[in-house]
Amino acid sequence: MVKLTLRDVLMALLTRPAVVAIAIAATMTALPAASHAAAPLPPGFLWGVASSGFQSEGSPDGIPASNWTVPRAGQTPIGTSVDFRNRYRSDIALAAGLGVKVYRIGVEWARVQPAPTRFDQHEWAYYDDMIGAIVAAGMRPMITIDHWVYPQWMMRAGGWTNPASVRLWLAYAQRVVHRFAKFRPMWVTFNEPIMNIAQQLMRGELSPAAAPVVADRMVQVHQQIYRVIHRAQPGAMVTSNSAYMPAGAEPVIDVALTDRFMRHADFVGVDTYYGFTLSNPLAAAGAVRDGLAGLPVSAESIYYALRHNARRYPGRPIYIVESGMPTAGGGPRADGYRRGDQLADLIYWVQRARADGIPVIGYNYWSLTDNYEWGSYTPRFGLYTVNVLADRTLRRIPTDAVAVYRRITARNGVGSNYRPTRAPAACSIVEAAASCLDPVR
């Protein structure tokens, strides 16, 4: 039954091409609200920024051969991306200048293992230096082992449908753990497993019939590497972050996949971006024009995502591993929402959640800079914008949210007098009926 449910959910998201973008993003967040003061956060609250390997590294000298190296029809090639591979020291300095204490990065499997029998020591040394630089700058690494991208040699051998994938993935992951445990990082084993599988289905790398088997194998290796991490790093904090799915989809995804990952997790990792409400049922139509950047956002939606997870996994700390807002090409959003205003509004609702007893312990903004958003440079999520296609210097230009985030980290929140710039939606469907019938007060 669980396997059938997983397949049904994935295909409901992916078998209608005209609705794919809307369905996926509407699988993340929305909500209703109240106007109480934002309570102070605890002194140890973790402020951070997030990125991934493939999306930001690029390489003028050639990109490691992976399943994402050659884009599908209609996708823009990645090129150099924002060249984090060669500019990581200056980007780390930008992150440190925000006052954050956590920097999420990813290790790129195709980069460190370009062939089945060969690991690249030069690339391992790059990660040694990069992660060491994060620590030296006073931040804690949050390392993602698997962020959707796989070596071409692995995919040519059948990818996750090949039973050998379990052994191959674990051999890579164990090397990552044993090499970097000395830095005392937080760990993310798989980034958004349900969306990982959904991407493979959309790209034709996986058949619907094989999806349940792939899910089983991912859960299996997650459980095994969880134990490896705790042997190498006693007291480690390990999770697999999930993309919050609104409008009633989340409980189904929980049963089908997320619950299985959470059996071996020290905290709940949540990603939340978009909002969808019954009061504005046509808002998602903006995606037809602006793609991800046209989807509706509502800052209070983060409260409902947190509340759902607190109820689902009682007593477990919750960390917002990714949260932010896209714009199209760096221009203003059609709804007029500014990045800095939305960020402050998000943090208000995080503080409200904490005041209501939800054990949220940290927040990562996605992302430090604009990067490659899975086939396009149009959606811009960065605190620092980078015009990859038009600016060869790849200059990092601060958005209005940079100053806002600095104030937030310095004050450990938005302050008790802050009120959101946008009123909560009349009837959000982030928690489906629950967010309309039991709105935050």
ZAMARGU-4260 file (C-alpha; in steps of 0.2 Angstrom, whole numbers, plus 5000, padded with zeros to 4 digits):
<rodrens>
0) 5000/5000/5000 | 5014/5012/5004 | 5023/5009/4988 | 5007/5012/4978 | 5003/5028/4987
5) 5021/5034/4983 | 5019/5031/4965 | 5001/5038/4964 | 5007/5054/4972 | 5022/5056/4961
10) 5012/5053/4945 | 4998/5065/4951 | 5012/5078/4952 | 5021/5074/4936 | 5009/5067/4923
15) 5001/5083/4918 | 5015/5093/4909 | 5005/5110/4909 | 5003/5109/4928 | 5020/5102/4933
20) 5027/5118/4939 | 5012/5124/4948 | 5009/5107/4956 | 5027/5105/4962 | 5028/5123/4969
25) 5011/5122/4976 | 5018/5107/4986 | 5027/5118/4998 | 5018/5131/5009 | 5004/5144/5013
30) 4993/5149/5028 | 4982/5160/5039 | 4986/5170/5054 | 4986/5183/5069 | 4994/5198/5075
35) 5003/5194/5092 | 5020/5200/5096 | 5035/5190/5090 | 5043/5182/5106 | 5062/5182/5108
40) 5071/5167/5101 | 5083/5158/5112 | 5102/5163/5112 | 5107/5148/5103 | 5096/5149/5088
45) 5105/5145/5072 | 5105/5157/5058 | 5111/5151/5042 | 5112/5152/5023 | 5111/5137/5011
50) 5117/5132/4994 | 5121/5116/4985 | 5136/5109/4975 | 5131/5108/4957 | 5120/5123/4957
55) 5133/5135/4962 | 5150/5128/4959 | 5151/5127/4940 | 5169/5126/4932 | 5177/5136/4918
60) 5189/5121/4917 | 5175/5109/4913 | 5160/5102/4923 | 5160/5085/4931 | 5150/5073/4920
65) 5133/5070/4929 | 5115/5067/4924 | 5113/5086/4925 | 5128/5090/4914 | 5119/5089/4897
70) 5102/5099/4899 | 5086/5092/4892 | 5076/5102/4879 | 5071/5119/4884 | 5084/5120/4898
75) 5099/5132/4899 | 5116/5124/4901 | 5124/5127/4918 | 5140/5134/4911 | 5151/5141/4925
80) 5135/5145/4936 | 5141/5158/4949 | 5158/5149/4950 | 5158/5145/4968 | 5172/5132/4965
85) 5184/5146/4962 | 5176/5160/4973 | 5171/5151/4988 | 5183/5161/5000 | 5174/5178/4995
90) 5157/5170/4996 | 5161/5163/5013 | 5166/5180/5018 | 5149/5187/5012 | 5140/5174/5023
95) 5151/5178/5038 | 5147/5196/5035 | 5128/5192/5037 | 5131/5186/5055 | 5125/5169/5052
100) 5133/5154/5061 | 5128/5140/5048 | 5133/5138/5030 | 5125/5124/5021 | 5135/5117/5006
105) 5135/5101/4996 | 5148/5088/4991 | 5147/5084/4972 | 5148/5065/4970 | 5153/5067/4951
110) 5167/5079/4956 | 5175/5068/4968 | 5172/5052/4959 | 5173/5055/4940 | 5174/5036/4937
115) 5168/5020/4945 | 5186/5016/4951 | 5194/5033/4953 | 5192/5046/4966 | 5199/5063/4962
120) 5211/5069/4976 | 5212/5087/4969 | 5194/5089/4971 | 5194/5081/4989 | 5207/5094/4993
125) 5195/5108/4987 | 5182/5102/4999 | 5194/5101/5013 | 5199/5119/5010 | 5182/5125/5007
130) 5174/5117/5022 | 5189/5122/5033 | 5187/5140/5027 | 5169/5140/5033 | 5174/5134/5050
135) 5189/5147/5051 | 5176/5160/5047 | 5166/5156/5063 | 5152/5146/5055 | 5147/5128/5056
140) 5145/5118/5040 | 5129/5109/5036 | 5134/5096/5023 | 5122/5088/5011 | 5128/5072/5004
145) 5116/5070/4990 | 5107/5085/4981 | 5099/5076/4966 | 5115/5075/4955 | 5123/5058/4951
150) 5139/5054/4941 | 5135/5049/4923 | 5144/5032/4925 | 5132/5028/4939 | 5116/5033/4929
155) 5123/5024/4913 | 5123/5008/4924 | 5105/5011/4928 | 5105/5023/4942 | 5095/5019/4957
160) 5086/5005/4948 | 5103/4995/4948 | 5104/4985/4965 | 5123/4990/4965 | 5118/5008/4968
165) 5116/5004/4986 | 5134/4999/4987 | 5141/5013/4976 | 5132/5027/4985 | 5137/5020/5002
170) 5155/5019/4997 | 5155/5038/4991 | 5145/5043/5007 | 5156/5035/5019 | 5171/5043/5012
175) 5162/5060/5014 | 5158/5056/5032 | 5175/5050/5037 | 5184/5064/5028 | 5173/5079/5035
180) 5167/5073/5052 | 5182/5081/5060 | 5174/5098/5056 | 5159/5093/5067 | 5146/5098/5054
185) 5127/5095/5054 | 5122/5083/5041 | 5108/5081/5027 | 5109/5064/5019 | 5096/5067/5005
190) 5090/5084/4999 | 5071/5083/4997 | 5069/5064/4993 | 5052/5065/4986 | 5057/5079/4974
195) 5073/5070/4969 | 5062/5055/4963 | 5050/5067/4955 | 5065/5076/4945 | 5071/5059/4939
200) 5053/5055/4933 | 5052/5071/4924 | 5069/5069/4916 | 5065/5052/4910 | 5078/5044/4921
205) 5066/5033/4930 | 5050/5024/4926 | 5034/5026/4937 | 5035/5007/4941 | 5053/5009/4947
210) 5050/5024/4959 | 5045/5014/4974 | 5061/5003/4973 | 5071/5019/4971 | 5063/5026/4987
215) 5066/5010/4996 | 5085/5010/4992 | 5086/5029/4997 | 5078/5025/5014 | 5090/5010/5016
220) 5106/5020/5013 | 5100/5034/5023 | 5098/5023/5038 | 5115/5015/5035 | 5124/5031/5033
225) 5115/5038/5049 | 5124/5025/5059 | 5140/5028/5051 | 5139/5047/5054 | 5135/5043/5073
230) 5150/5031/5074 | 5162/5044/5066 | 5154/5059/5075 | 5146/5055/5092 | 5132/5068/5095
235) 5130/5072/5077 | 5114/5081/5071 | 5108/5071/5055 | 5092/5073/5045 | 5085/5072/5027
240) 5076/5088/5023 | 5059/5087/5015 | 5049/5100/5004 | 5033/5104/5013 | 5018/5099/5002
245) 5002/5109/5005 | 4984/5107/5001 | 4982/5089/5009 | 4997/5081/5000 | 5009/5082/5015
250) 5001/5068/5025 | 5002/5056/5011 | 5020/5060/5007 | 5024/5058/5026 | 5017/5041/5026
255) 5024/5036/5009 | 5042/5042/5012 | 5046/5056/5025 | 5041/5046/5040 | 5053/5032/5035
260) 5067/5044/5034 | 5063/5052/5051 | 5065/5035/5060 | 5083/5039/5058 | 5085/5058/5061
265) 5090/5069/5075 | 5080/5084/5069 | 5066/5087/5056 | 5073/5097/5041 | 5059/5107/5032
270) 5060/5117/5016 | 5046/5129/5013 | 5043/5142/5000 | 5026/5145/4992 | 5009/5149/4997
275) 4991/5145/4990 | 4975/5150/4997 | 4956/5148/4994 | 4954/5167/4994 | 4965/5168/4979
280) 4963/5152/4969 | 4970/5159/4953 | 4986/5166/4960 | 4997/5151/4954 | 4993/5156/4936
285) 5007/5168/4937 | 5018/5153/4935 | 5013/5152/4917 | 5021/5169/4914 | 5036/5169/4926
290) 5039/5151/4931 | 5043/5148/4949 | 5044/5167/4952 | 5026/5168/4947 | 5020/5157/4960
295) 5012/5165/4976 | 5021/5167/4992 | 5014/5170/5009 | 5026/5172/5024 | 5014/5165/5036
300) 5014/5149/5027 | 5030/5144/5036 | 5020/5144/5053 | 5009/5130/5046 | 5023/5120/5039
305) 5032/5121/5056 | 5016/5117/5065 | 5012/5102/5054 | 5029/5094/5057 | 5029/5098/5076
310) 5012/5088/5077 | 5019/5074/5066 | 5035/5072/5075 | 5032/5078/5093 | 5047/5082/5103
315) 5059/5082/5088 | 5068/5099/5085 | 5064/5107/5068 | 5076/5116/5057 | 5071/5126/5042
320) 5084/5120/5030 | 5078/5131/5015 | 5067/5146/5014 | 5066/5161/5003 | 5057/5169/4988
325) 5061/5169/4969 | 5060/5184/4957 | 5061/5183/4939 | 5078/5188/4932 | 5081/5198/4947
330) 5067/5210/4943 | 5053/5215/4955 | 5039/5202/4958 | 5022/5205/4950 | 5014/5205/4968
335) 5026/5219/4973 | 5033/5209/4988 | 5051/5214/4991 | 5064/5201/4997 | 5069/5210/5013
340) 5051/5213/5018 | 5047/5194/5015 | 5062/5189/5025 | 5057/5199/5040 | 5039/5193/5038
345) 5046/5175/5038 | 5056/5177/5054 | 5041/5185/5063 | 5031/5169/5059 | 5046/5158/5065
350) 5046/5168/5081 | 5027/5166/5083 | 5029/5147/5080 | 5043/5146/5094 | 5032/5156/5106
355) 5018/5143/5103 | 5029/5129/5108 | 5035/5123/5091 | 5053/5118/5094 | 5061/5127/5079
360) 5080/5128/5082 | 5087/5136/5066 | 5084/5145/5049 | 5093/5144/5033 | 5090/5157/5019
365) 5090/5149/5002 | 5101/5155/4995 | 5117/5166/4998 | 5118/5170/4979 | 5108/5167/4964
370) 5112/5150/4956 | 5107/5137/4943 | 5089/5133/4947 | 5088/5116/4938 | 5088/5121/4920
375) 5086/5140/4921 | 5094/5156/4928 | 5078/5165/4927 | 5072/5161/4945 | 5083/5171/4957
380) 5083/5167/4975 | 5099/5175/4981 | 5102/5187/4995 | 5116/5193/4983 | 5110/5193/4965
385) 5122/5187/4951 | 5117/5189/4932 | 5126/5173/4926 | 5121/5175/4908 | 5125/5194/4905
390) 5139/5198/4918 | 5155/5189/4914 | 5162/5196/4930 | 5149/5187/4940 | 5148/5201/4952
395) 5138/5198/4968 | 5126/5213/4970 | 5117/5214/4987 | 5098/5214/4987 | 5088/5224/5000
400) 5087/5208/5011 | 5106/5208/5015 | 5104/5223/5027 | 5088/5215/5034 | 5096/5199/5037
405) 5111/5207/5046 | 5099/5216/5057 | 5089/5200/5061 | 5105/5190/5066 | 5112/5204/5076
410) 5095/5206/5086 | 5092/5187/5086 | 5075/5191/5077 | 5064/5205/5071 | 5059/5212/5089
415) 5043/5212/5098 | 5036/5227/5090 | 5038/5221/5072 | 5022/5217/5062 | 5021/5208/5045
420) 5021/5219/5030 | 5007/5208/5022 | 4991/5202/5031 | 4989/5183/5033 | 4978/5175/5020
425) 4960/5173/5024 | 4960/5154/5021 | 4976/5146/5018 | 4977/5128/5012 | 4995/5124/5018
430) 4988/5112/5031 | 4973/5109/5020 | 4957/5111/5031 | 4967/5113/5047 | 4975/5130/5042
435) 4957/5137/5038 | 4948/5129/5053 | 4963/5131/5065 | 4972/5147/5060 | 4986/5155/5070
440) 4980/5167/5083
</rodrens>
